[in-house]
Amino acid sequence: MINIADNVDAKRFEIKVDGRLAGFADYRLRAEKMVFTHTEIGDEFEGQGLGGKLAAAALDAARDTGLTVVPRCSFIASYIKRHPEYADLVDDSYTTPDDAL
């Protein structure tokens, strides 16, 4: 079973598989922004689509709470690039190299 939750104390979204931590997406809250700083999936869990599920859940949570997103994490930035339905979440002040978003 896959479970994704916001661990508010740790400031990260965590994805667990059968109760075991499989990965996380670190964030920082800045005013009305959720700044994603790092995403990681454990080696033994790679190739199962868990990173995508984690990114989607984290971005959906930002949308649900009315926050814009600053994708400092390259994984989140590339996920948004591949899933343009999340592009409207990117904060207007965010500047990035042309190939990131």
C-alpha positions, 0 to 999 in steps of 0.5 A: 500500500502506498501512502503520501502525507505532509510531515509538517514537522519535518517540512516535507511530503513523504511517500511510504510503501507498506509502511516503509519510507520510500522517499520525500520532497522537502519544502519551505514555506515563504509567505504564500509560497511553497519552495521545493528544495529537494526530492529523493526516492530510495534506491530500492524504490526507484523505477516504480513511479513513486517520484511522480506520485509524490510530486503530484500529491505535493503540488495538489496540496499546494493548489488546495491550500492556495499556495504558489510553488517555487520549484528549486528542486530539479525533480519538481521543476522537470515534473511541472515541465512534463505536466503543464497542468501544474504550470499555473502554480509556479510563482511569477517571481520564479526565474529559471534557466530556459531548460528547467521549465 
